[in-house]
Amino acid sequence: MHAPVPHPRRLPQRVVVAAAPGEQLSAYLDRLAEVLDLPLVPLADLAGPAEVDRLAAFDGWVTTGEEAWARPALLERADLVALVDLVGPETFTGRVRRTLRRLRTDARERDRERERETDLAWVEGLALTHPGLAVVRLPDPAAAETWLRALSA
């Protein structure tokens, strides 16, 4: 009797990552692209809608979803959206640093900081707008790391 042949699990080939921008996200995107053996294409590197359409037409990529104008083309071809929280629970030290930073920051800088914050509410609407699209929610750095290790296993 022969042992059953394991079926290769299908890894996602077109991944949109929704997360707050920052160094943690950049490092995570690099690792995700490496694990999936796909090119990482940051939206900031694309010159506009025509280049986003060309990216979406490719068979494999990892990118971010921070630009609302780019999402429709990307989500039409995406296999997976990963909602990743790489910041994790806030620590007391983090709260103190943020409070001190806010005290030193003038109103103009606070407004610019708010503009840079990522609105991830669009992910919640995907069940209605793209019902067949897989969404994985990784609520903290540990979950994000576990998922990444599982992909590479």
C-alpha positions in Angstrom: 0.0 0.0 0.0 1.3 3.4 -0.9 1.3 6.4 1.3 -1.0 9.2 0.1 0.8 11.9 -1.9 0.4 15.2 -0.2 -1.2 17.8 -2.3 0.8 21.0 -2.5 -0.9 23.8 -0.7 -1.6 26.7 -3.0 0.2 29.8 -1.8 -1.3 33.2 -2.6 0.2 34.8 -5.7 -1.2 38.3 -5.5 -1.3 39.8 -2.0 -2.5 43.2 -0.9 -1.2 44.1 2.6 -3.2 46.5 4.7 -1.2 47.9 7.6 0.0 51.2 9.1 3.1 52.4 7.3 6.4 52.3 9.0 9.7 50.4 9.3 8.0 47.3 10.7 5.7 47.1 7.6 8.6 47.5 5.2 10.5 44.7 6.9 7.4 42.5 7.0 6.7 43.1 3.3 10.2 42.1 2.4 10.0 38.9 4.4 6.5 38.1 3.0 7.6 38.6 -0.6 10.7 36.4 0.1 8.6 33.6 1.6 6.1 33.6 -1.3 9.0 34.1 -3.9 7.2 37.1 -5.4 8.3 40.6 -6.2 7.5 43.3 -3.7 6.1 46.3 -5.5 5.4 49.3 -3.2 2.6 51.5 -4.5 4.9 54.5 -4.0 7.1 53.2 -6.7 4.3 53.3 -9.3 3.7 56.4 -11.4 -0.1 56.2 -11.5 -3.2 54.2 -12.5 -1.6 52.8 -15.8 1.3 51.3 -13.8 -1.1 49.9 -11.2 -3.1 48.3 -14.0 0.0 46.7 -15.4 1.0 45.4 -11.9 -2.5 44.0 -11.3 -2.2 42.1 -14.7 1.0 40.3 -13.5 0.7 36.8 -12.2 2.5 37.4 -8.9 3.1 40.3 -6.6 3.0 41.6 -3.0 2.0 45.2 -2.5 0.2 47.5 -0.1 -3.3 49.0 -0.2 -2.8 52.4 1.3 -3.9 54.3 -1.9 -7.7 54.3 -2.4 -7.3 55.1 -6.1 -5.2 51.9 -6.7 -7.3 49.4 -4.7 -10.0 48.6 -7.3 -7.5 47.3 -9.8 -5.5 45.4 -7.2 -8.4 43.9 -5.4 -9.9 42.6 -8.7 -6.9 40.4 -9.2 -5.8 39.8 -5.6 -5.8 36.3 -4.1 -5.5 37.6 -0.5 -5.7 40.7 1.6 -3.7 40.5 4.8 -4.7 43.0 7.5 -1.7 43.2 9.7 -1.2 45.1 13.0 2.6 45.2 13.5 2.5 47.7 16.3 0.8 45.4 18.8 -0.6 46.4 22.1 0.6 49.8 23.4 3.0 49.8 26.3 3.1 52.3 29.1 6.5 53.5 27.7 4.9 54.0 24.3 2.1 56.1 25.8 4.6 58.3 27.6 6.7 58.8 24.4 3.6 59.6 22.4 2.4 62.1 25.0 5.7 63.8 25.1 5.8 63.9 21.3 2.4 65.4 21.2 3.3 68.1 23.7 6.3 69.1 21.5 4.5 69.0 18.2 2.6 72.0 17.0 -0.8 71.9 15.4 0.5 71.9 11.8 2.6 68.8 12.4 -0.3 67.1 14.2 -2.4 67.7 11.1 0.3 66.3 8.8 0.6 63.2 11.1 -3.2 62.6 10.9 -3.1 62.7 7.2 -0.3 60.1 7.1 -2.3 57.7 9.4 -3.7 54.8 7.4 -7.5 54.2 7.3 -7.9 50.5 7.2 -11.7 50.5 7.4 -11.9 49.6 3.7 -10.9 46.0 4.6 -14.1 45.5 6.6 -16.2 46.2 3.5 -14.4 43.5 1.4 -16.9 40.8 2.4 -19.6 42.8 0.5 -17.5 44.2 -2.4 -15.3 41.2 -3.0 -17.0 38.2 -1.4 -14.7 35.6 -2.9 -11.5 37.4 -1.7 -9.7 35.7 1.2 -8.9 38.1 4.0 -6.5 37.1 6.8 -6.5 39.3 10.0 -3.3 39.3 12.0 -4.1 41.3 15.1 -0.6 41.6 16.6 3.0 41.1 15.7 3.0 37.5 17.1 0.1 36.5 14.9 1.8 38.1 11.9 5.0 36.2 12.6 3.2 32.9 13.1 1.4 33.3 9.8 4.6 34.1 8.0 6.2 30.9 9.5 3.2 28.8 8.5 3.5 30.1 4.9 7.1 29.0 4.7 6.5 25.6 6.2 
